[in-house]
């Protein structure tokens, strides 16, 4: 019976994936799912659970750009350096186009980006494997609640997920044809992603280095230089802006100390609230405010941000030097929290159930890639990109919200190396 069911599923997937307009159907399906969730389900859930629409104040930064033409938290005029400009700039453009329609314009565009995300997953799957892998991966992505959840919020996660997946697709596209225009596109994606989230900044060098080390594809040095140069051209103007404003070298933003301190406080207080972030986060915020209150009062906003970040960074680094055991414990705990910690115990349980199996299956997929001798190929580049993003968060701050960026890419590899071989097998299960 189980073998018959598996065979039926295999036949159904094969037929659906061979539909000529399959990618367009996936795009429309993902758009439908996100629109229903964002404009029908989320408003009701928001009223019941009192969800905060824009906890990181990206909307305020966007209004500052739109109203004052300065990167400031509206209604304040003083410029800030503690956030990347990418996401607020996108929102500001939408505000200008729609004459202030907020948050509807952002939510609508994020629904469209979610559909693009599902289409990109289909493109990557079809380019690297086959239409079955492409179809299943894209459908799973379109139906994954942790991904479409962020279409409704003014949070950076959905757009960051789109950018990470676009970089993965850009690597695939460049591998198929080493042309200057494709190298430029990949570089632009890397640069834009860095302006979105500073975690992506190392990828400007990481991705080209990984490509340069591939023995099979033999990427020309010129292509690698074009990628790095294009990405640098995107980031450089903002870095120059920060230097002119502050007199300091700040490539994107200055929030490292804040994130280190929050990460430390989560680890130190995890026993007080092991399944819910807000109680621990409140403890951390009070501590940071107490430190901020000791700073000189005459400082401008950006000066205060830099001073606070410097104090927090030095405190945390000094702690790691004096107590390396704490840093090791922090990374071990964060290795778990990255796939589990949510806002409430119920959310933590659901998130863990959705993410932990995916993480385990992705690890199995990575091992399969290695054992097949494919690690020094495009497949290995993608695996390292995922692992780097994961590991980079462990010494800083790691909560389940950050893991969303990796879900589409991980789904592709799990489908390709675990699920699709199961469906392709004629052996009874």
N, C-alpha and C positions, 0 to 999 in steps of 0.2 A: 504493500500500500504506500509506504513512504517512498519507495523507488518510483512508483507510478506518479505520485505527486511531484516528485523532483523532475521527472521527465516532462510532465505537463508544464511546470514552471519554465523549464529550459526551452521548450517549444514556443511558449508564449513570449518569453524574452527575445528569442531569436526573431520571431515574426515582427514584434513591435520595433525592434532595433533596426530592421531592414526597411522600414517605411521611409520613403524617399525624403519626406519633410520632417524626419524625426527630430532634428535639432531645433527646428522652428516650433514644433509641438512642445518640446521640453521648455523652451523659452516662454511660451504662452502659459503652460501649466505652472511654472514657477512664479510667473507674474500674477496669475490668478490666486495661487496659494498665499502669496505675500499681501496682496490687496485685501483679501478676505480677513486675514489675520490683523493687518494694520488698521483697517478702517471699520471692522465689525467686532472682532474678538478683543483686541487690545483696549479699546475705550471702556468696555465693560469690565475687563480685568483690572484696569487702572483705577476705576472708581471703587471697586471692591477692596483692592489691596493697597490703595493709596500710593501707586508707583510714581516715582519722580521722573519726569520726562527728560530733563537735561541736568543730571547731577554734576557734570564736569564743566558746565557753563560754556560749552562751545557756542551755543546760541547767543550768549551775551557778547562773546568775541566777534561773532559774525555781525551782530548789530553795531558793534563798535567800528568794524570795517566799513559797513554800509553807511552808517550815519555820520561818523567822524573821519573816515578814511585813515584811521589809525588802529593798530592792533592793541585794543584796550577792552576791558570788561565793561560794556555798556551798563549803566549810564556814566561810568567813569571815563575820563579822558586820558589818564596816564597810561603810557604803553607798558606792556608786559613782555617778559621773556620766558615765562614758565610753561608755555604750550607751543606746539608746532603749528604753523599757519595753514597747513593743507586743508584740514576738515573745516575750520571756520571760514576759509576763503571760499570753499564750495558752497557753504550755506549762504554766505554774503552774496555770491553771484545769483543764487536762487531768489534771495530777497529782492535783489535789484530787478531781476526779470519779472517777478510776480508782484512787484510793488508791496512787499512786506507780508505776503501770505505765509504765515508761520504757525505751527510747524508742518502744515499740510504739504507745502512744496517740498520740504526735505523728506518727509515720509513717502511721498509719491515717487520722487527720484530714487530713493533707497529701494523701493519695490522694483523699479526698473533695473537698478543695479543688481538686485538679487536675481532677477531673471537673466541678466548678462552673466552673472556668476555661474548659474546652472549651465548656460550655454558654453562657457569656457571649460567647465568640467567635461562636458560632452566632447569638445574639441580636443582636449588633452588626451582623454581616454581613447578616442578614435585615432589620434595621431600615433600614440605609443603602443596601443594594443589592437582593439577591434571595436566594432559597433556595439557588441554586447556589453563590454566593459564600460564604454561611453554611456550607453543608455542607463544601465543600473546605477552607475556612480552619480549621474546627473539627477536621476529620480530620487535617490537617497539624499542627495544634497538639497533638493527642492523640498523634501519632506522633513528635513532635520530641524526639530524645534529650536535648538540652540542657535541655529543660523538665522532662520526667518524671524526669530524673536527680536533681533536688533534692527529690523526694518522699521519698527515703530518708534524707537527711542533715538534721541539726539545723543547717541554714543558713537564712538569712533570705530567700534568693532566691525560693523558690517562693511564699511568702506575699506577698512584695513584688510579684511578678509578678501575683498574683491581685488585689492592691489597685490596682495601676496600671491593669490591664484593667477593674476595677470602676469606676474613675474615668472611663475612656473610655466605658464603658456608661452611667454616670450622666449624662455630658454628652449622650449620645444620648437618653436617657430624658427629660431636662429639655427638650431641643429639641423633643420631640414634644408636650409639654404643660407649660407654665410654671406649675406649681402649687407652693404653699409646701412641701408634703410632699416633693416631688421635689427641690426646692432644699435642703431640710434633709438629705435622704439624701446628696446630692452633697457638701455641706459636711462631714457626718460622715465620709464616706469620705476626704476630703482631710485632715481632722484625724487620723484613725486612721493613715493612711499616713505622715503626718509623725512620729507617735510610733514608727512602725516603722523609718523611715529618714529622717535629716534632709535627705537630698537632695530629699525630697518637700515640705519646708517651704515653699520658694518657690511651689509650685503653689497654695497657699492664696490667693495674690494673682494668680498668673499665669493660672490657669484663669478666674476671674471677670472679669479684665481682658480676656482674649481674647473671652469671651462678650459683654462689654459693647461691644466694638468691632465686632461683627458687624453689618453693615448690613441684612442680609436678615431675620434672625430678630427683630431689635429686642427684645432682652431688657429687661424692665422693671427699673428700678433696684432696686426692692424685692426681686426675685429674687436679684440680685447681692449685695445686703446680707445677705440670709438665708444665702446660701452661705458668705460670709466669716465671718459671726457664728457659724454652726454649727461651722465648722472651728476657729475661735478658742476656742470653749467647750471643745472636746475637748483642745486643746493646753495651754491656760492653766493648769489644775491642776498639770500636770507642771512647767511653767515656774516656777510659784509654789513647788512643792516644791524645785526646784533652788536658787531664790533663798533660801529659808529655810535650806537646808542650807549653802550656800556663801557667801551674801551677794553673789553675782554673777548677772548676767542670762545664763542658759544655757537657751535655748528647749527644746532636746531633750537634747543631749549635747555633750561637749567634745573630740571626737576629731579636729578639723580639723588640728591640728598634726601628729599622728601620720600621718594620711593624706597630707598634703603632703610630709612627710619620706620616707615610703615611695615616693611617686610620684617624688620627686627621685632617690632612690637607684636606682629601676628604670631611669630614663633614663640616669643616669650609668654604670650597670654593665650595660646591656643587651648590650653587645658580649661580655661574659664568659659570658652565658647567654641568647642571643637567643630560645630556644624553650622555656624552662622557668623558671617563676617562683620556686620554692623557693630555689635558690642565691642569687638576688638578694635575696629577702626575708630570708634569714638574715643577709646582710651588713647590711641595713637595721636589723634587730632588734638586732644587736650594737651598732651605732652609737647607737641610741636608748637602749639599756640603759646605755651609757657616759655619755651625757648625764644620764640619770636618776640615776646614782650620784653626781653632783655636787650633787644637791639636798639640802637639810637632811633629816636622818634623823628628826626628831621629827614630821614632818607626818603628819596622818591620811591615809587612802587617797585620799579625794576631794580633799584639798588637794594631795597629790602629783600626782594626775592633772591638776588644773588648772594647777599650776606647770609640769609637764612640757609640757603642751599649749601653754602660753604661750611657753615657751622655744623649742619647735620651730616654732611659728607665726611668731614674730619672726625666727628664723634664716632660714626659708624666704622670708618676705616681703622681708627685707633682701637676700637673694640675688637675688630677681627684680628689685628696684629697681636694684641695682648691675650686674646682668647680664641685661637684658631679652632678649638673644639666647638665653639658656638657657631662659627661660620659653617663648619662641616654639618652640624646638627640642623642649621637653618636650611642648607641645601637639601638634606635628606627629607625634612618635613615638607619643604616646598615642592619636592619631586612628587609628593602625593597631592598637596593642595592645588597644584596646577590643574589637576583633573577632577577636583571635587568641591572645593570651597565655594559656596554660594551665599546668598543673602539670608536665607532661612534654612532650618533643618530640613524642611520638605523639599526645597529647591536643591539643597546639597545632595539629598538622596537621589533625586531625579537626575541631576547633572552627573553624579558618579555613575549611575546606571547607564547613562548615554555615552560618557566619555571614556571610562576606564576600559571597558571591553574594546572600544575602538583603538585606544592606545596600545593595548596588548596585541591586538591583531595587526596593527601597523608595525610593531616591533618584530612580529613573526614575518611579516612581508619584507622588512628590511633584511632580516637574516636570510630569507630565500634569495633576495637580490644578491647578497654577498656570496652565498654558496654557489650560485649559478655563474659566478664570475662576472656579474654585470654591475658591480659597484663602481667601477671606473668607467661609467657611461653616464648618459643623461639621467638614468634612473638613480644612480648614486648621488648625483648633484641634488636632485630633489630630496632624497632622504637626508642628506647633510643639511640642507636648508631647513627642513622641519626640526631636526635634532638641535641645530644651532639656536633656533628660536626658543625651543624648550629650555635648553641648558642656560642660555643667556638670562632667563628670568630667575633661575634658582638662587643665585647669590643676592638678588635684588628684592623682588616681590613676585609672588606667584599665587594667583587665584584663578578659578575656573573661567572667569570672563576672558582672560587673556588667551586661553587655549582655542577659542572659537576660530581664530585666524587660520588654524591648521586643519580644521575639519575637512574642507573639500579635498585638499591634497591627500590627506590620510585616507579618506574614503576611496579615492582612486586606487591607491595601492592595495588596500584591503580587498576591494572588489577584484582587482586584477590578479592578485596572488593567492587569495584565500577563497573567495566566493565563486568567481567565474570558473576556476578549475573544478570545483565541486559540481557546478551545473553542467560542465562539459563532460563529466564522467558518466559512463554508461553502467558503472558498477552499482549494485544495490547498496543502499545506505542502511 
